C-alpha cells in the first residue's frame, strides 16, 4: 500500500541550520525530503526519492531522483521554495517520471548587454538571457510577435535590440516599416537607413503606409498563386519585411473622436490584423507593441496569430492574462528594468539585452543613405521586400 506524504512548511528545514560543517547539495536536498515528508509509505516503511543520476551543466547541476509516486503541484510548489531557500541558490523543479532538480550556481542577471549576444544564423532575434543561457526567437518559424509592458521597463529597447541585430545579420535582406506612434521620437532618427522603408509618426501616416502595403500584398499573393508558392520559404527570395508598431494603443478609437479618425484607426487595426492572419507566408513579420494590453489595444487576430508573446512588468494580473494568457507579469520586479516573461508553449523569465541609442547609432549608421538617390534603385513601394 502506497501513501503520499505531503510536505510541511519551511520550518521543517530548521535542522539544517546551525551546522558547523558545510553540506553537499545532495545531502541538503535529501534532508529536506525527510524533514518535509516528501516521499511515500509502503506498508510501514517510508520511501524517499533516491538520487539515480546527475548532469553537470554550464551554470549548475541537474540532480535526477527516482520516485514511484507522481508528485502533484501542491507538493512541487512548496518544495521548490523550500529547496531554494535552504540551498540559497536558484533552482528549477520538473517532474515527468523522474524528479529533476536543477541547482544553478548563479542568479538570473539583472543586466545583460547587446555586445554579449552570441552570433546566430537565420532569422533569429535575441529575446534575453536567463539561468539556462540565451534565448532566441526564429521569425521564419513563427512570423509574428506581441510585446507588452508598462512604460520604461524595456519594450522599446527590445525593439531596438531586435532591429539592430537583424540589420547587422541581414543588411541586404531585412526591411522595416516602423510605425512609431510616440510621434516618431524613438525611431525617426533611423529613417535614412537603407533598411527602413518608412517611419510613420501618427495615425494618418500609418494608415497611408498600411493601405499601400495592403495593395502590394494582394499583388504578391497573386504572384505566389501563379507560381504555385505557398510560403516565402518555398521561394528564392531572402527578403523579409518587418512591420514594427510601437505604442499600438494609439490606434484604439475613443468615444470622443470624430467619425473619420475612428474609421482611420479601425482601418489600421484591420490592416495589421490581416498582416497577422495572412502575410507571414508572404515574408512579412509583425512586431506589435502596446503599453497596456486590453481587447481594444490588442486585437484578437493579432494575438491569436502571434505564437510568441513577450511581456515586461504589468500592473495587474488581468493585464498579464491578456498579454500572455497567464498571470505572472504583474509579479516581475519593479526595480529591474528589462526583466520579461516569454510565452510560447511554456513561460520563461529572461533579462532582455540593453542597447543604448548611442550604441545602436554607432552600429547602424554606416547604412545611412540619401533616400532621394536610393529611390531610383529601389522604388517607393514594398515589392522588393516581399518578392
PEKACOR-V402139 format. One record per pair of residues at least 24 apart in sequence whose ideal C-beta (glycine too) atoms are under 6 Angstrom apart, sorted by the first residue. I is the first residue (numbers start at 1). J is the second residue. Records with the same first field share a line. If there is no record, write none. Layout:
I=J ; J
//
This chain:
2=40 ; 42 ; 69
3=41
4=40 ; 69
5=37 ; 39
7=36 ; 37 ; 38 ; 75 ; 78 ; 79
8=36
10=82
12=36
13=86
16=86
25=103
26=51
28=86 ; 87
32=82 ; 83 ; 86
38=79
40=69
49=99
59=104 ; 105 ; 106 ; 131
60=103 ; 104 ; 105
61=103
62=100 ; 102
63=101
64=98 ; 100
65=99
67=99
71=95
90=131
104=131
109=351
110=336
112=351 ; 353
113=354
114=161 ; 353 ; 355
117=353
125=162 ; 165
126=353
127=342 ; 350
128=350 ; 351 ; 352
129=351
130=350
135=350
137=308
139=285
142=307 ; 308
143=280 ; 285
144=276 ; 286 ; 305 ; 306
145=287 ; 306 ; 308
146=288 ; 306 ; 309
147=289 ; 310
148=290 ; 293 ; 311 ; 323
149=311 ; 312 ; 313
150=313
151=291
153=312 ; 313 ; 337
154=312 ; 337 ; 338 ; 352
155=289 ; 312
156=186 ; 246
158=352
159=244
160=355 ; 360
161=353 ; 355
164=360 ; 363
167=195 ; 364
173=238 ; 239
174=240
175=241 ; 385
176=242
177=243
178=244
179=206 ; 245
180=246
181=247 ; 250
182=247
192=368
193=364 ; 367 ; 368
194=367 ; 369
203=264 ; 265
206=268
207=264 ; 267 ; 268
210=268 ; 271
213=382
214=271
216=381 ; 382
217=279
220=282 ; 386
231=281
232=283
237=387
239=385
240=283
241=284 ; 385 ; 386
242=285
243=275 ; 286
244=287
245=288 ; 289
246=289
248=288 ; 290 ; 297
249=290 ; 291 ; 297
252=296 ; 297
269=299
273=299 ; 301 ; 302
276=301 ; 302 ; 305
277=301 ; 305
282=386
283=386
293=319 ; 322 ; 323
308=344
309=343
310=340 ; 342
311=341
312=340
//
